[in-house]
Amino acid sequence: MVSLSAVRSSNSLISSRLPPGLVAVFVGATSGIGEATLKQFAKNTRKPRAYFIGRSQAAADRILAECKALNPAGEYIFNIFKKADVSLIRVVDEVCREIKAKAKVVNLLFLSQGVPSMDRNETSEHLHLLTALTYYSRLRFITNLLPTIQASTAFRRIVYVAGGGNEGPLDYTDFPALRVPLAALRGHLCSLVTLGLEAVARTAPDVSFVHDYPGMVRTTLLSRMKGLRGVVIRTYGFVLGWWVCVPLEESGERHLYLATSARFPAARKGVLSVPLGEGEEVAVGSTGEVGGGMYSVGWDGESASEGVRELLMGLRETGMVEEVWKHTEGEFKRITGGL
């Protein structure tokens, strides 16, 4: 486990080890983990510029004021699509065009948007809503903004908050998870995410990718979760919260560490990040390679277990990285008429 003291020590070096003017894009940042990490980014960097995307103008106004108080030298921009439904690929494309018109370089892309439901609802683009938010729209943000991230001459990273380390069997006949049983849904989606990220990482060895599981964090998403599952999770968190829940501020600190530490380097060496602390080692990537560039990580900052890496290896050997990406590009083309 990466201790909280090690996390804080690393974060304290950001302002001296990374250049001023870092540019970050936070998707899903008007509450929860995204908001907490945005504030840590504002607090620990020099003259940052942060674009953040969410659906609440009132929350955005509050966060803008709080970030300015933390770091008056920073610039904080709430996207022009103030109620953007980023479950829709076409909306993601609009948001990305707006960002690219303003930012020629992006150093960090932080993705944490979610939905408080396991229902099999579909979006107007005929995607499973849960999968649209946790997979398709996020991969669309990545592919749209990747050239802007690669344009950076310094720091380049993508952090994907979902279920790193919880990968499971993948139903190759149902990538969108319209029929995957509820009990198997998390493992399926986590594997879909990791393999999708591996496909992108192969084309971008100069960017580091971190797919992490944040643990159980008390956010508004928990309070909005519907049905019996929501009741059970909230009760579990209330009764055992002191022991099992990661405090929101700590989650923000840990995610800033994932976003900046040299523990998670790009596959191509020499990309700037915060140096390792005493006793720290470079993490094992999802392919089993130390410093592989794509990382599946638990809430404690540790790489996925050997059992998970073996499962992913089996999927990789049967061509699932290629199949997942072929399916993903096919959905993008179906929705937009092009790639």
C-alpha positions as CSV (number, residue, x, y, z in Angstrom):
1,M,0.0,0.0,0.0
2,V,1.2,3.5,-0.8
3,S,0.9,5.3,2.5
4,L,-1.0,8.6,2.8
5,S,2.2,10.2,4.0
6,A,4.1,9.1,0.9
7,V,1.2,10.4,-1.2
8,R,1.4,13.8,0.5
9,S,5.2,13.9,0.3
10,S,5.0,13.3,-3.5
11,N,2.2,15.9,-4.0
12,S,4.2,18.5,-2.1
13,L,7.0,18.2,-4.7
14,I,4.7,19.0,-7.7
15,S,5.1,22.7,-7.6
16,S,8.9,22.4,-7.6
17,R,9.4,19.4,-9.9
18,L,6.7,20.1,-12.6
19,P,6.7,23.3,-14.7
20,P,4.2,26.1,-14.1
21,G,1.2,26.4,-16.3
22,L,0.1,22.8,-16.4
23,V,-3.2,22.3,-18.2
24,A,-5.7,19.8,-17.0
25,V,-9.2,18.7,-18.2
26,F,-11.5,17.2,-15.5
27,V,-14.7,15.5,-16.7
28,G,-17.3,14.9,-14.0
29,A,-15.7,17.5,-11.7
30,T,-18.7,19.3,-10.1
31,S,-18.9,16.8,-7.3
32,G,-17.2,13.8,-5.7
33,I,-13.8,12.5,-6.7
34,G,-13.4,14.8,-9.7
35,E,-14.1,17.9,-7.6
36,A,-11.8,16.7,-4.8
37,T,-8.9,16.0,-7.3
38,L,-9.4,19.3,-9.1
39,K,-9.0,21.2,-5.8
40,Q,-5.8,19.3,-5.0
41,F,-4.5,20.1,-8.5
42,A,-5.3,23.8,-7.9
43,K,-3.7,23.7,-4.5
44,N,-0.4,21.9,-5.4
45,T,0.5,23.4,-8.9
46,R,1.9,26.7,-10.1
47,K,-0.3,28.8,-12.3
48,P,-2.5,25.9,-13.4
49,R,-5.2,26.1,-16.0
50,A,-8.0,23.6,-15.4
51,Y,-11.0,23.0,-17.6
52,F,-13.8,21.2,-15.8
53,I,-17.0,19.7,-17.1
54,G,-20.1,18.9,-15.3
55,R,-23.9,19.6,-15.3
56,S,-24.4,22.0,-12.4
57,Q,-23.8,25.7,-12.9
58,A,-24.3,26.3,-9.1
59,A,-21.7,23.7,-8.2
60,A,-19.4,25.2,-10.9
61,D,-19.6,28.7,-9.4
62,R,-18.8,27.4,-5.9
63,I,-15.9,25.3,-7.2
64,L,-14.5,28.2,-9.2
65,A,-14.5,30.4,-6.1
66,E,-12.9,27.7,-3.9
67,C,-10.2,27.0,-6.5
68,K,-9.4,30.7,-6.7
69,A,-9.1,30.8,-3.0
70,L,-6.7,27.9,-3.0
71,N,-4.6,29.3,-5.8
72,P,-5.3,32.8,-7.0
73,A,-2.7,32.5,-9.8
74,G,-4.6,29.7,-11.5
75,E,-7.2,29.8,-14.2
76,Y,-10.3,27.7,-13.9
77,I,-12.8,27.3,-16.7
78,F,-16.2,25.7,-16.6
79,N,-17.0,24.4,-20.1
80,I,-19.3,26.4,-22.4
81,F,-21.8,23.4,-22.5
82,K,-22.9,24.1,-19.0
83,K,-25.4,21.2,-18.9
84,A,-23.5,18.9,-21.2
85,D,-24.8,15.3,-21.2
86,V,-21.5,13.6,-21.7
87,S,-23.1,10.2,-22.0
88,L,-23.7,11.3,-25.7
89,I,-20.8,10.9,-28.1
90,R,-21.9,13.9,-30.2
91,V,-21.9,16.1,-27.1
92,V,-18.4,14.8,-26.2
93,D,-17.2,15.8,-29.6
94,E,-18.7,19.3,-29.1
95,V,-17.0,19.7,-25.7
96,C,-13.7,18.5,-27.1
97,R,-13.9,21.0,-30.0
98,E,-14.4,23.8,-27.5
99,I,-11.5,22.7,-25.3
100,K,-9.1,22.3,-28.3
101,A,-10.1,25.8,-29.5
102,K,-8.8,27.2,-26.2
103,A,-6.0,24.8,-25.2
104,K,-3.3,23.8,-27.7
105,V,-1.7,21.5,-25.1
106,V,-3.2,19.4,-22.3
107,N,-1.0,17.7,-19.7
108,L,-3.6,15.8,-17.7
109,L,-7.0,14.3,-18.7
110,F,-9.0,13.2,-15.6
111,L,-12.2,11.1,-16.2
112,S,-14.6,10.4,-13.4
113,Q,-18.1,10.9,-14.7
114,G,-20.6,8.3,-13.6
115,V,-24.3,7.3,-13.2
116,P,-26.1,6.2,-10.0
117,S,-27.9,3.3,-11.7
118,M,-27.4,-0.2,-12.9
119,D,-30.6,-0.1,-15.0
120,R,-30.4,-1.1,-18.7
121,N,-31.5,2.3,-19.9
122,E,-30.3,3.4,-23.3
123,T,-29.1,6.8,-24.4
124,S,-30.6,8.5,-27.5
125,E,-27.6,7.1,-29.4
126,H,-28.7,3.6,-28.4
127,L,-25.9,2.9,-26.0
128,H,-26.3,1.3,-22.6
129,L,-26.3,4.4,-20.3
130,L,-24.0,2.9,-17.7
131,T,-21.5,1.7,-20.4
132,A,-21.8,5.0,-22.3
133,L,-20.6,7.0,-19.2
134,T,-18.1,4.5,-17.9
135,Y,-16.6,3.5,-21.3
136,Y,-17.7,4.9,-24.6
137,S,-17.8,8.6,-23.8
138,R,-14.5,8.4,-21.8
139,L,-12.7,6.7,-24.7
140,R,-14.1,9.3,-27.0
141,F,-12.6,12.1,-24.8
142,I,-9.3,10.2,-24.8
143,T,-9.2,9.8,-28.6
144,N,-10.3,13.3,-29.3
145,L,-7.8,14.9,-26.9
146,L,-4.9,12.5,-27.3
147,P,-3.1,14.6,-30.0
148,T,-3.4,17.7,-27.7
149,I,-1.9,15.6,-24.8
150,Q,0.9,14.3,-27.0
151,A,1.6,17.9,-28.1
152,S,2.9,18.6,-24.6
153,T,6.7,18.8,-24.3
154,A,6.6,17.8,-20.6
155,F,4.0,16.0,-18.5
156,R,1.4,13.7,-20.2
157,R,-1.1,11.5,-18.3
158,I,-4.6,10.1,-18.4
159,V,-6.4,9.0,-15.2
160,Y,-9.5,6.9,-15.6
161,V,-11.5,6.5,-12.3
162,A,-13.5,3.2,-12.5
163,G,-12.5,-0.3,-11.3
164,G,-8.8,-1.0,-11.8
165,G,-7.8,-4.3,-10.3
166,N,-11.4,-5.6,-10.5
167,E,-11.2,-7.0,-14.0
168,G,-13.2,-10.2,-14.7
169,P,-14.5,-12.4,-17.4
170,L,-15.4,-10.5,-20.6
171,D,-18.5,-11.5,-22.6
172,Y,-17.2,-10.9,-26.2
173,T,-20.8,-11.4,-27.5
174,D,-22.1,-8.4,-25.5
175,F,-19.4,-5.7,-25.1
176,P,-22.1,-3.0,-24.3
177,A,-23.3,-5.2,-21.4
178,L,-26.9,-5.1,-22.3
179,R,-27.4,-8.7,-21.2
180,V,-24.4,-9.4,-18.9
181,P,-25.8,-10.5,-15.5
182,L,-25.6,-8.0,-12.7
183,A,-23.2,-10.2,-10.7
184,A,-20.8,-10.3,-13.6
185,L,-21.2,-6.6,-14.7
186,R,-18.4,-5.0,-12.8
187,G,-15.7,-7.5,-13.9
188,H,-16.9,-7.3,-17.5
189,L,-16.9,-3.5,-17.6
190,C,-13.5,-3.2,-15.8
191,S,-11.9,-5.6,-18.4
192,L,-13.6,-3.6,-21.2
193,V,-12.0,-0.4,-19.9
194,T,-8.5,-1.9,-19.4
195,L,-8.4,-3.5,-22.8
196,G,-9.7,-0.4,-24.5
197,L,-7.0,1.7,-22.7
198,E,-4.4,-0.9,-23.7
199,A,-5.4,-0.4,-27.4
200,V,-5.0,3.3,-27.1
201,A,-1.8,3.0,-25.1
202,R,-0.2,1.0,-27.9
203,T,-0.5,4.1,-30.2
204,A,0.7,6.5,-27.6
205,P,3.8,5.2,-25.8
206,D,4.7,8.8,-24.7
207,V,1.5,9.0,-22.5
208,S,0.9,7.2,-19.3
209,F,-2.6,5.7,-18.6
210,V,-3.9,4.9,-15.1
211,H,-7.2,2.9,-14.7
212,D,-7.9,3.0,-10.9
213,Y,-10.4,1.8,-8.5
214,P,-11.0,4.6,-5.9
215,G,-12.4,2.3,-3.2
216,M,-15.7,3.2,-1.4
217,V,-15.7,7.0,-1.2
218,R,-18.6,8.9,0.3
219,T,-19.9,11.0,-2.6
220,T,-23.3,12.3,-3.8
221,L,-23.3,9.4,-6.3
222,L,-23.9,7.0,-3.4
223,S,-26.8,9.0,-2.1
224,R,-28.4,9.0,-5.6
225,M,-28.0,5.3,-6.3
226,K,-31.4,3.7,-6.9
227,G,-33.0,0.5,-5.8
228,L,-32.1,-2.2,-3.3
229,R,-28.4,-2.0,-4.4
230,G,-28.3,1.6,-3.4
231,V,-29.9,0.9,0.0
232,V,-27.5,-1.9,0.7
233,I,-24.4,0.2,-0.3
234,R,-25.5,3.2,1.7
235,T,-26.3,1.1,4.8
236,Y,-22.9,-0.7,4.5
237,G,-21.2,2.7,4.2
238,F,-23.1,4.1,7.2
239,V,-22.5,1.2,9.5
240,L,-18.8,0.5,8.6
241,G,-17.9,3.8,7.0
242,W,-15.2,4.7,9.5
243,W,-13.3,1.6,8.5
244,V,-14.2,1.0,4.9
245,C,-14.7,4.4,3.3
246,V,-11.9,6.5,1.9
247,P,-12.4,10.1,3.0
248,L,-13.2,12.4,0.1
249,E,-10.2,14.7,0.7
250,E,-7.8,11.7,0.9
251,S,-9.3,10.3,-2.3
252,G,-8.5,13.7,-4.0
253,E,-4.9,13.5,-2.7
254,R,-4.5,9.9,-3.8
255,H,-5.8,10.7,-7.3
256,L,-3.4,13.7,-7.7
257,Y,-0.6,11.3,-6.8
258,L,-1.8,8.9,-9.5
259,A,-1.9,11.8,-11.9
260,T,1.7,13.0,-11.2
261,S,4.0,10.4,-9.7
262,A,6.8,8.7,-11.5
263,R,5.5,5.5,-10.1
264,F,3.3,5.3,-13.2
265,P,5.5,6.4,-16.1
266,A,4.8,6.3,-19.8
267,A,6.2,3.3,-21.7
268,R,8.6,5.7,-23.5
269,K,11.1,6.8,-20.9
270,G,12.0,10.4,-20.2
271,V,8.5,11.9,-19.8
272,L,8.5,14.4,-16.9
273,S,6.7,13.5,-13.6
274,V,7.3,13.8,-9.9
275,P,10.3,11.7,-8.9
276,L,9.9,8.6,-6.7
277,G,10.2,8.9,-3.0
278,E,12.5,6.8,-0.8
279,G,11.5,3.1,-1.0
280,E,9.0,3.7,-3.9
281,E,9.2,1.6,-7.0
282,V,7.9,1.9,-10.5
283,A,4.5,0.1,-10.8
284,V,3.8,-3.1,-12.8
285,G,1.7,-2.4,-15.8
286,S,-1.5,-4.2,-16.7
287,T,0.6,-6.4,-19.2
288,G,2.9,-7.4,-16.4
289,E,5.8,-5.2,-17.5
290,V,7.3,-2.8,-15.0
291,G,6.7,0.7,-16.2
292,G,4.6,-0.6,-19.1
293,G,2.7,2.7,-19.5
294,M,-0.8,1.4,-18.8
295,Y,-1.7,0.6,-15.2
296,S,-4.6,-1.1,-13.5
297,V,-4.4,0.1,-9.9
298,G,-6.4,-0.3,-6.7
299,W,-7.4,2.4,-4.2
300,D,-4.2,1.9,-2.3
301,G,-1.9,2.7,-5.3
302,E,-0.9,-0.9,-5.8
303,S,-1.0,-2.7,-9.2
304,A,-3.6,-5.3,-10.0
305,S,-3.0,-8.8,-8.6
306,E,-1.2,-11.5,-10.4
307,G,-4.5,-13.4,-10.9
308,V,-6.0,-10.3,-12.6
309,R,-3.0,-9.9,-14.8
310,E,-3.2,-13.6,-15.8
311,L,-6.9,-13.1,-16.7
312,L,-6.0,-10.1,-18.8
313,M,-3.2,-12.0,-20.5
314,G,-5.7,-14.7,-21.5
315,L,-8.0,-12.1,-23.0
316,R,-5.1,-10.5,-24.8
317,E,-3.9,-13.9,-26.2
318,T,-7.4,-14.5,-27.8
319,G,-7.3,-11.1,-29.5
320,M,-9.7,-9.3,-27.2
321,V,-7.7,-6.0,-27.3
322,E,-8.2,-5.8,-31.1
323,E,-11.8,-7.0,-30.9
324,V,-12.7,-4.4,-28.2
325,W,-11.2,-1.6,-30.2
326,K,-12.8,-2.8,-33.4
327,H,-16.2,-2.7,-31.6
328,T,-15.4,0.7,-30.1
329,E,-14.5,2.3,-33.4
330,G,-17.6,0.7,-35.0
331,E,-19.8,2.4,-32.4
332,F,-18.2,5.8,-32.9
333,K,-18.6,5.5,-36.6
334,R,-22.2,4.4,-36.3
335,I,-23.1,7.4,-34.1
336,T,-21.1,10.1,-35.9
337,G,-20.8,8.8,-39.4
338,G,-17.0,8.8,-39.2
339,L,-14.2,8.2,-36.7
